[in-house]
Amino acid sequence: MNNQAWKTSVEIDELENALYVRVIENGVVNIKAFKSLTEAKSFAKSERARLAIDAPGK
């Protein structure tokens, strides 16, 4: 798989007390909301594995 860093990433963000995971895949952005940090981290980890991205320490 040929992923370019600026086109493919997984990020966890908090905005107004809500947690979001932003998945950028080939330039397409998808955002999913979560109620807990544990759920957000688990989803982000599975997306990083699916996209073959090395996880930064988040």
mmJSON file of the N, C-alpha and C atoms, coordinates in Angstrom:
{"data_MODEL":{"atom_site":{
"group_PDB":["ATOM","ATOM","ATOM","ATOM","ATOM","ATOM","ATOM","ATOM","ATOM","ATOM","ATOM","ATOM","ATOM","ATOM","ATOM","ATOM","ATOM","ATOM","ATOM","ATOM","ATOM","ATOM","ATOM","ATOM","ATOM","ATOM","ATOM","ATOM","ATOM","ATOM","ATOM","ATOM","ATOM","ATOM","ATOM","ATOM","ATOM","ATOM","ATOM","ATOM","ATOM","ATOM","ATOM","ATOM","ATOM","ATOM","ATOM","ATOM","ATOM","ATOM","ATOM","ATOM","ATOM","ATOM","ATOM","ATOM","ATOM","ATOM","ATOM","ATOM","ATOM","ATOM","ATOM","ATOM","ATOM","ATOM","ATOM","ATOM","ATOM","ATOM","ATOM","ATOM","ATOM","ATOM","ATOM","ATOM","ATOM","ATOM","ATOM","ATOM","ATOM","ATOM","ATOM","ATOM","ATOM","ATOM","ATOM","ATOM","ATOM","ATOM","ATOM","ATOM","ATOM","ATOM","ATOM","ATOM","ATOM","ATOM","ATOM","ATOM","ATOM","ATOM","ATOM","ATOM","ATOM","ATOM","ATOM","ATOM","ATOM","ATOM","ATOM","ATOM","ATOM","ATOM","ATOM","ATOM","ATOM","ATOM","ATOM","ATOM","ATOM","ATOM","ATOM","ATOM","ATOM","ATOM","ATOM","ATOM","ATOM","ATOM","ATOM","ATOM","ATOM","ATOM","ATOM","ATOM","ATOM","ATOM","ATOM","ATOM","ATOM","ATOM","ATOM","ATOM","ATOM","ATOM","ATOM","ATOM","ATOM","ATOM","ATOM","ATOM","ATOM","ATOM","ATOM","ATOM","ATOM","ATOM","ATOM","ATOM","ATOM","ATOM","ATOM","ATOM","ATOM","ATOM","ATOM","ATOM","ATOM","ATOM","ATOM","ATOM","ATOM","ATOM"],
"id":[1,2,3,4,5,6,7,8,9,10,11,12,13,14,15,16,17,18,19,20,21,22,23,24,25,26,27,28,29,30,31,32,33,34,35,36,37,38,39,40,41,42,43,44,45,46,47,48,49,50,51,52,53,54,55,56,57,58,59,60,61,62,63,64,65,66,67,68,69,70,71,72,73,74,75,76,77,78,79,80,81,82,83,84,85,86,87,88,89,90,91,92,93,94,95,96,97,98,99,100,101,102,103,104,105,106,107,108,109,110,111,112,113,114,115,116,117,118,119,120,121,122,123,124,125,126,127,128,129,130,131,132,133,134,135,136,137,138,139,140,141,142,143,144,145,146,147,148,149,150,151,152,153,154,155,156,157,158,159,160,161,162,163,164,165,166,167,168,169,170,171,172,173,174],
"type_symbol":["N","C","C","N","C","C","N","C","C","N","C","C","N","C","C","N","C","C","N","C","C","N","C","C","N","C","C","N","C","C","N","C","C","N","C","C","N","C","C","N","C","C","N","C","C","N","C","C","N","C","C","N","C","C","N","C","C","N","C","C","N","C","C","N","C","C","N","C","C","N","C","C","N","C","C","N","C","C","N","C","C","N","C","C","N","C","C","N","C","C","N","C","C","N","C","C","N","C","C","N","C","C","N","C","C","N","C","C","N","C","C","N","C","C","N","C","C","N","C","C","N","C","C","N","C","C","N","C","C","N","C","C","N","C","C","N","C","C","N","C","C","N","C","C","N","C","C","N","C","C","N","C","C","N","C","C","N","C","C","N","C","C","N","C","C","N","C","C","N","C","C","N","C","C"],
"label_atom_id":["N","CA","C","N","CA","C","N","CA","C","N","CA","C","N","CA","C","N","CA","C","N","CA","C","N","CA","C","N","CA","C","N","CA","C","N","CA","C","N","CA","C","N","CA","C","N","CA","C","N","CA","C","N","CA","C","N","CA","C","N","CA","C","N","CA","C","N","CA","C","N","CA","C","N","CA","C","N","CA","C","N","CA","C","N","CA","C","N","CA","C","N","CA","C","N","CA","C","N","CA","C","N","CA","C","N","CA","C","N","CA","C","N","CA","C","N","CA","C","N","CA","C","N","CA","C","N","CA","C","N","CA","C","N","CA","C","N","CA","C","N","CA","C","N","CA","C","N","CA","C","N","CA","C","N","CA","C","N","CA","C","N","CA","C","N","CA","C","N","CA","C","N","CA","C","N","CA","C","N","CA","C","N","CA","C","N","CA","C","N","CA","C","N","CA","C","N","CA","C","N","CA","C"],
"label_alt_id":[null,null,null,null,null,null,null,null,null,null,null,null,null,null,null,null,null,null,null,null,null,null,null,null,null,null,null,null,null,null,null,null,null,null,null,null,null,null,null,null,null,null,null,null,null,null,null,null,null,null,null,null,null,null,null,null,null,null,null,null,null,null,null,null,null,null,null,null,null,null,null,null,null,null,null,null,null,null,null,null,null,null,null,null,null,null,null,null,null,null,null,null,null,null,null,null,null,null,null,null,null,null,null,null,null,null,null,null,null,null,null,null,null,null,null,null,null,null,null,null,null,null,null,null,null,null,null,null,null,null,null,null,null,null,null,null,null,null,null,null,null,null,null,null,null,null,null,null,null,null,null,null,null,null,null,null,null,null,null,null,null,null,null,null,null,null,null,null,null,null,null,null,null,null],
"label_comp_id":["MET","MET","MET","ASN","ASN","ASN","ASN","ASN","ASN","GLN","GLN","GLN","ALA","ALA","ALA","TRP","TRP","TRP","LYS","LYS","LYS","THR","THR","THR","SER","SER","SER","VAL","VAL","VAL","GLU","GLU","GLU","ILE","ILE","ILE","ASP","ASP","ASP","GLU","GLU","GLU","LEU","LEU","LEU","GLU","GLU","GLU","ASN","ASN","ASN","ALA","ALA","ALA","LEU","LEU","LEU","TYR","TYR","TYR","VAL","VAL","VAL","ARG","ARG","ARG","VAL","VAL","VAL","ILE","ILE","ILE","GLU","GLU","GLU","ASN","ASN","ASN","GLY","GLY","GLY","VAL","VAL","VAL","VAL","VAL","VAL","ASN","ASN","ASN","ILE","ILE","ILE","LYS","LYS","LYS","ALA","ALA","ALA","PHE","PHE","PHE","LYS","LYS","LYS","SER","SER","SER","LEU","LEU","LEU","THR","THR","THR","GLU","GLU","GLU","ALA","ALA","ALA","LYS","LYS","LYS","SER","SER","SER","PHE","PHE","PHE","ALA","ALA","ALA","LYS","LYS","LYS","SER","SER","SER","GLU","GLU","GLU","ARG","ARG","ARG","ALA","ALA","ALA","ARG","ARG","ARG","LEU","LEU","LEU","ALA","ALA","ALA","ILE","ILE","ILE","ASP","ASP","ASP","ALA","ALA","ALA","PRO","PRO","PRO","GLY","GLY","GLY","LYS","LYS","LYS"],
"label_asym_id":["A","A","A","A","A","A","A","A","A","A","A","A","A","A","A","A","A","A","A","A","A","A","A","A","A","A","A","A","A","A","A","A","A","A","A","A","A","A","A","A","A","A","A","A","A","A","A","A","A","A","A","A","A","A","A","A","A","A","A","A","A","A","A","A","A","A","A","A","A","A","A","A","A","A","A","A","A","A","A","A","A","A","A","A","A","A","A","A","A","A","A","A","A","A","A","A","A","A","A","A","A","A","A","A","A","A","A","A","A","A","A","A","A","A","A","A","A","A","A","A","A","A","A","A","A","A","A","A","A","A","A","A","A","A","A","A","A","A","A","A","A","A","A","A","A","A","A","A","A","A","A","A","A","A","A","A","A","A","A","A","A","A","A","A","A","A","A","A","A","A","A","A","A","A"],
"label_entity_id":["1","1","1","1","1","1","1","1","1","1","1","1","1","1","1","1","1","1","1","1","1","1","1","1","1","1","1","1","1","1","1","1","1","1","1","1","1","1","1","1","1","1","1","1","1","1","1","1","1","1","1","1","1","1","1","1","1","1","1","1","1","1","1","1","1","1","1","1","1","1","1","1","1","1","1","1","1","1","1","1","1","1","1","1","1","1","1","1","1","1","1","1","1","1","1","1","1","1","1","1","1","1","1","1","1","1","1","1","1","1","1","1","1","1","1","1","1","1","1","1","1","1","1","1","1","1","1","1","1","1","1","1","1","1","1","1","1","1","1","1","1","1","1","1","1","1","1","1","1","1","1","1","1","1","1","1","1","1","1","1","1","1","1","1","1","1","1","1","1","1","1","1","1","1"],
"label_seq_id":[1,1,1,2,2,2,3,3,3,4,4,4,5,5,5,6,6,6,7,7,7,8,8,8,9,9,9,10,10,10,11,11,11,12,12,12,13,13,13,14,14,14,15,15,15,16,16,16,17,17,17,18,18,18,19,19,19,20,20,20,21,21,21,22,22,22,23,23,23,24,24,24,25,25,25,26,26,26,27,27,27,28,28,28,29,29,29,30,30,30,31,31,31,32,32,32,33,33,33,34,34,34,35,35,35,36,36,36,37,37,37,38,38,38,39,39,39,40,40,40,41,41,41,42,42,42,43,43,43,44,44,44,45,45,45,46,46,46,47,47,47,48,48,48,49,49,49,50,50,50,51,51,51,52,52,52,53,53,53,54,54,54,55,55,55,56,56,56,57,57,57,58,58,58],
"pdbx_PDB_ins_code":[null,null,null,null,null,null,null,null,null,null,null,null,null,null,null,null,null,null,null,null,null,null,null,null,null,null,null,null,null,null,null,null,null,null,null,null,null,null,null,null,null,null,null,null,null,null,null,null,null,null,null,null,null,null,null,null,null,null,null,null,null,null,null,null,null,null,null,null,null,null,null,null,null,null,null,null,null,null,null,null,null,null,null,null,null,null,null,null,null,null,null,null,null,null,null,null,null,null,null,null,null,null,null,null,null,null,null,null,null,null,null,null,null,null,null,null,null,null,null,null,null,null,null,null,null,null,null,null,null,null,null,null,null,null,null,null,null,null,null,null,null,null,null,null,null,null,null,null,null,null,null,null,null,null,null,null,null,null,null,null,null,null,null,null,null,null,null,null,null,null,null,null,null,null],
"Cartn_x":[0.846,0.0,0.891,0.591,1.392,0.681,0.891,0.251,1.199,0.734,1.506,1.052,2.016,1.703,0.665,0.711,-0.233,-1.609,-1.714,-2.997,-3.628,-2.841,-3.345,-2.86,-3.799,-3.433,-4.634,-4.346,-5.389,-5.038,-5.982,-5.73,-6.884,-6.547,-7.565,-7.591,-8.781,-8.948,-10.061,-9.966,-11.048,-11.551,-12.849,-13.455,-14.698,-14.712,-15.846,-16.295,-15.365,-15.617,-16.122,-15.923,-16.262,-14.988,-14.863,-13.686,-14.009,-13.087,-13.271,-12.027,-12.243,-11.13,-11.306,-10.255,-10.261,-9.388,-9.986,-9.265,-9.18,-7.957,-7.737,-7.138,-7.889,-7.467,-7.476,-6.284,-6.135,-6.798,-6.655,-7.193,-8.647,-9.345,-10.756,-10.827,-11.531,-11.61,-12.913,-12.801,-13.963,-13.757,-14.813,-14.726,-15.778,-15.354,-16.268,-16.147,-17.279,-17.307,-17.36,-16.762,-16.74,-17.042,-17.581,-17.928,-16.768,-15.823,-14.708,-13.382,-12.334,-10.993,-10.574,-10.99,-10.658,-11.225,-12.49,-13.113,-12.416,-12.098,-11.434,-10.062,-9.291,-7.958,-8.031,-8.997,-9.162,-9.494,-10.419,-10.788,-9.602,-8.895,-7.736,-6.669,-6.451,-5.459,-5.847,-7.119,-7.559,-7.467,-7.748,-7.639,-6.18,-5.285,-3.85,-3.359,-3.813,-3.426,-3.989,-5.244,-5.876,-5.154,-4.707,-4.036,-2.519,-2.021,-0.58,0.215,-0.273,0.391,1.022,2.281,2.911,2.248,1.858,1.157,2.142,1.847,2.685,2.339,2.744,2.391,1.046,0.035,-1.279,-2.118],
"Cartn_y":[-1.172,0.0,1.233,2.196,3.398,4.573,4.738,5.833,7.014,8.191,9.404,10.038,10.454,10.956,12.075,12.973,14.094,13.67,12.494,12.015,10.967,10.35,9.25,9.407,9.555,9.655,9.343,9.102,8.863,9.745,10.577,11.516,11.511,11.647,11.778,13.242,13.805,15.21,15.356,16.378,16.688,18.088,18.223,19.512,19.662,20.671,20.928,19.678,19.021,17.842,16.621,16.573,15.384,14.9,13.592,12.997,12.595,12.872,12.545,11.857,10.898,10.302,10.724,11.363,11.818,10.855,10.21,9.286,9.93,10.172,10.721,9.594,9.164,8.043,8.501,8.582,9.054,10.409,11.29,12.636,12.792,11.694,11.746,11.717,12.685,12.806,12.214,11.326,10.783,11.069,11.502,11.828,11.032,10.418,9.626,10.099,10.271,10.739,9.558,9.752,8.717,9.329,8.507,8.966,8.818,7.91,7.715,7.685,8.055,8.041,6.616,5.65,4.249,3.792,4.127,3.757,4.445,5.725,6.485,5.901,5.582,5.008,3.643,2.828,1.499,1.595,2.494,2.682,3.218,4.199,4.771,3.704,2.855,1.782,0.822,0.452,-0.475,0.173,1.474,2.18,2.307,2.576,2.646,1.296,0.22,-1.118,-1.391,-1.035,-1.254,-0.492,0.72,1.563,1.369,0.473,0.185,1.447,2.169,3.386,3.074,3.485,3.33,4.292,3.789,4.616,5.543,6.838,7.765,7.585,7.946,7.592,8.032,8.197,8.671,7.555],
"Cartn_z":[0.0,0.0,0.0,-0.848,-0.983,-0.325,0.964,1.701,1.786,1.441,1.617,2.922,3.74,5.083,5.076,4.136,4.122,3.645,3.034,2.524,3.428,4.3,5.115,6.557,7.49,8.901,9.784,11.059,12.063,13.262,13.68,14.77,15.763,17.044,18.091,18.51,18.603,18.959,19.985,20.819,21.759,21.449,21.331,21.033,21.897,22.737,23.623,24.38,25.045,25.878,25.12,23.822,23.032,22.343,22.216,21.581,20.156,19.258,17.847,17.315,16.421,15.686,14.24,13.729,12.336,11.536,10.536,9.668,8.292,7.841,6.503,5.673,4.673,3.827,2.374,1.794,0.412,0.204,1.178,1.069,1.48,1.771,2.174,3.7,4.29,5.745,6.262,7.26,7.968,9.449,10.119,11.541,12.293,13.403,14.222,15.67,16.335,17.721,18.689,19.87,20.902,22.255,23.151,24.496,25.473,25.17,26.096,25.342,26.051,25.473,25.123,25.931,25.667,24.33,24.078,22.796,21.626,21.795,20.73,20.421,21.467,21.266,20.603,21.007,20.421,18.932,18.589,17.189,16.386,16.942,16.249,16.013,17.012,16.875,15.755,15.682,14.634,13.252,13.171,11.883,11.454,12.404,12.068,11.559,12.177,11.72,10.329,10.102,8.799,7.697,8.015,7.026,7.007,7.848,7.947,8.288,9.299,9.775,11.125,11.307,12.619,13.589,14.744,15.734,16.437,16.461,17.239,18.707,19.694,21.061,21.568,20.743,21.223,21.736],
"occupancy":[1.0,1.0,1.0,1.0,1.0,1.0,1.0,1.0,1.0,1.0,1.0,1.0,1.0,1.0,1.0,1.0,1.0,1.0,1.0,1.0,1.0,1.0,1.0,1.0,1.0,1.0,1.0,1.0,1.0,1.0,1.0,1.0,1.0,1.0,1.0,1.0,1.0,1.0,1.0,1.0,1.0,1.0,1.0,1.0,1.0,1.0,1.0,1.0,1.0,1.0,1.0,1.0,1.0,1.0,1.0,1.0,1.0,1.0,1.0,1.0,1.0,1.0,1.0,1.0,1.0,1.0,1.0,1.0,1.0,1.0,1.0,1.0,1.0,1.0,1.0,1.0,1.0,1.0,1.0,1.0,1.0,1.0,1.0,1.0,1.0,1.0,1.0,1.0,1.0,1.0,1.0,1.0,1.0,1.0,1.0,1.0,1.0,1.0,1.0,1.0,1.0,1.0,1.0,1.0,1.0,1.0,1.0,1.0,1.0,1.0,1.0,1.0,1.0,1.0,1.0,1.0,1.0,1.0,1.0,1.0,1.0,1.0,1.0,1.0,1.0,1.0,1.0,1.0,1.0,1.0,1.0,1.0,1.0,1.0,1.0,1.0,1.0,1.0,1.0,1.0,1.0,1.0,1.0,1.0,1.0,1.0,1.0,1.0,1.0,1.0,1.0,1.0,1.0,1.0,1.0,1.0,1.0,1.0,1.0,1.0,1.0,1.0,1.0,1.0,1.0,1.0,1.0,1.0,1.0,1.0,1.0,1.0,1.0,1.0],
"B_iso_or_equiv":[0.0,0.0,0.0,0.0,0.0,0.0,0.0,0.0,0.0,0.0,0.0,0.0,0.0,0.0,0.0,0.0,0.0,0.0,0.0,0.0,0.0,0.0,0.0,0.0,0.0,0.0,0.0,0.0,0.0,0.0,0.0,0.0,0.0,0.0,0.0,0.0,0.0,0.0,0.0,0.0,0.0,0.0,0.0,0.0,0.0,0.0,0.0,0.0,0.0,0.0,0.0,0.0,0.0,0.0,0.0,0.0,0.0,0.0,0.0,0.0,0.0,0.0,0.0,0.0,0.0,0.0,0.0,0.0,0.0,0.0,0.0,0.0,0.0,0.0,0.0,0.0,0.0,0.0,0.0,0.0,0.0,0.0,0.0,0.0,0.0,0.0,0.0,0.0,0.0,0.0,0.0,0.0,0.0,0.0,0.0,0.0,0.0,0.0,0.0,0.0,0.0,0.0,0.0,0.0,0.0,0.0,0.0,0.0,0.0,0.0,0.0,0.0,0.0,0.0,0.0,0.0,0.0,0.0,0.0,0.0,0.0,0.0,0.0,0.0,0.0,0.0,0.0,0.0,0.0,0.0,0.0,0.0,0.0,0.0,0.0,0.0,0.0,0.0,0.0,0.0,0.0,0.0,0.0,0.0,0.0,0.0,0.0,0.0,0.0,0.0,0.0,0.0,0.0,0.0,0.0,0.0,0.0,0.0,0.0,0.0,0.0,0.0,0.0,0.0,0.0,0.0,0.0,0.0,0.0,0.0,0.0,0.0,0.0,0.0],
"pdbx_formal_charge":[null,null,null,null,null,null,null,null,null,null,null,null,null,null,null,null,null,null,null,null,null,null,null,null,null,null,null,null,null,null,null,null,null,null,null,null,null,null,null,null,null,null,null,null,null,null,null,null,null,null,null,null,null,null,null,null,null,null,null,null,null,null,null,null,null,null,null,null,null,null,null,null,null,null,null,null,null,null,null,null,null,null,null,null,null,null,null,null,null,null,null,null,null,null,null,null,null,null,null,null,null,null,null,null,null,null,null,null,null,null,null,null,null,null,null,null,null,null,null,null,null,null,null,null,null,null,null,null,null,null,null,null,null,null,null,null,null,null,null,null,null,null,null,null,null,null,null,null,null,null,null,null,null,null,null,null,null,null,null,null,null,null,null,null,null,null,null,null,null,null,null,null,null,null],
"auth_seq_id":[1,1,1,2,2,2,3,3,3,4,4,4,5,5,5,6,6,6,7,7,7,8,8,8,9,9,9,10,10,10,11,11,11,12,12,12,13,13,13,14,14,14,15,15,15,16,16,16,17,17,17,18,18,18,19,19,19,20,20,20,21,21,21,22,22,22,23,23,23,24,24,24,25,25,25,26,26,26,27,27,27,28,28,28,29,29,29,30,30,30,31,31,31,32,32,32,33,33,33,34,34,34,35,35,35,36,36,36,37,37,37,38,38,38,39,39,39,40,40,40,41,41,41,42,42,42,43,43,43,44,44,44,45,45,45,46,46,46,47,47,47,48,48,48,49,49,49,50,50,50,51,51,51,52,52,52,53,53,53,54,54,54,55,55,55,56,56,56,57,57,57,58,58,58],
"auth_comp_id":["MET","MET","MET","ASN","ASN","ASN","ASN","ASN","ASN","GLN","GLN","GLN","ALA","ALA","ALA","TRP","TRP","TRP","LYS","LYS","LYS","THR","THR","THR","SER","SER","SER","VAL","VAL","VAL","GLU","GLU","GLU","ILE","ILE","ILE","ASP","ASP","ASP","GLU","GLU","GLU","LEU","LEU","LEU","GLU","GLU","GLU","ASN","ASN","ASN","ALA","ALA","ALA","LEU","LEU","LEU","TYR","TYR","TYR","VAL","VAL","VAL","ARG","ARG","ARG","VAL","VAL","VAL","ILE","ILE","ILE","GLU","GLU","GLU","ASN","ASN","ASN","GLY","GLY","GLY","VAL","VAL","VAL","VAL","VAL","VAL","ASN","ASN","ASN","ILE","ILE","ILE","LYS","LYS","LYS","ALA","ALA","ALA","PHE","PHE","PHE","LYS","LYS","LYS","SER","SER","SER","LEU","LEU","LEU","THR","THR","THR","GLU","GLU","GLU","ALA","ALA","ALA","LYS","LYS","LYS","SER","SER","SER","PHE","PHE","PHE","ALA","ALA","ALA","LYS","LYS","LYS","SER","SER","SER","GLU","GLU","GLU","ARG","ARG","ARG","ALA","ALA","ALA","ARG","ARG","ARG","LEU","LEU","LEU","ALA","ALA","ALA","ILE","ILE","ILE","ASP","ASP","ASP","ALA","ALA","ALA","PRO","PRO","PRO","GLY","GLY","GLY","LYS","LYS","LYS"],
"auth_asym_id":["A","A","A","A","A","A","A","A","A","A","A","A","A","A","A","A","A","A","A","A","A","A","A","A","A","A","A","A","A","A","A","A","A","A","A","A","A","A","A","A","A","A","A","A","A","A","A","A","A","A","A","A","A","A","A","A","A","A","A","A","A","A","A","A","A","A","A","A","A","A","A","A","A","A","A","A","A","A","A","A","A","A","A","A","A","A","A","A","A","A","A","A","A","A","A","A","A","A","A","A","A","A","A","A","A","A","A","A","A","A","A","A","A","A","A","A","A","A","A","A","A","A","A","A","A","A","A","A","A","A","A","A","A","A","A","A","A","A","A","A","A","A","A","A","A","A","A","A","A","A","A","A","A","A","A","A","A","A","A","A","A","A","A","A","A","A","A","A","A","A","A","A","A","A"],
"auth_atom_id":["N","CA","C","N","CA","C","N","CA","C","N","CA","C","N","CA","C","N","CA","C","N","CA","C","N","CA","C","N","CA","C","N","CA","C","N","CA","C","N","CA","C","N","CA","C","N","CA","C","N","CA","C","N","CA","C","N","CA","C","N","CA","C","N","CA","C","N","CA","C","N","CA","C","N","CA","C","N","CA","C","N","CA","C","N","CA","C","N","CA","C","N","CA","C","N","CA","C","N","CA","C","N","CA","C","N","CA","C","N","CA","C","N","CA","C","N","CA","C","N","CA","C","N","CA","C","N","CA","C","N","CA","C","N","CA","C","N","CA","C","N","CA","C","N","CA","C","N","CA","C","N","CA","C","N","CA","C","N","CA","C","N","CA","C","N","CA","C","N","CA","C","N","CA","C","N","CA","C","N","CA","C","N","CA","C","N","CA","C","N","CA","C","N","CA","C","N","CA","C","N","CA","C"],
"pdbx_PDB_model_num":[1,1,1,1,1,1,1,1,1,1,1,1,1,1,1,1,1,1,1,1,1,1,1,1,1,1,1,1,1,1,1,1,1,1,1,1,1,1,1,1,1,1,1,1,1,1,1,1,1,1,1,1,1,1,1,1,1,1,1,1,1,1,1,1,1,1,1,1,1,1,1,1,1,1,1,1,1,1,1,1,1,1,1,1,1,1,1,1,1,1,1,1,1,1,1,1,1,1,1,1,1,1,1,1,1,1,1,1,1,1,1,1,1,1,1,1,1,1,1,1,1,1,1,1,1,1,1,1,1,1,1,1,1,1,1,1,1,1,1,1,1,1,1,1,1,1,1,1,1,1,1,1,1,1,1,1,1,1,1,1,1,1,1,1,1,1,1,1,1,1,1,1,1,1]
}}}
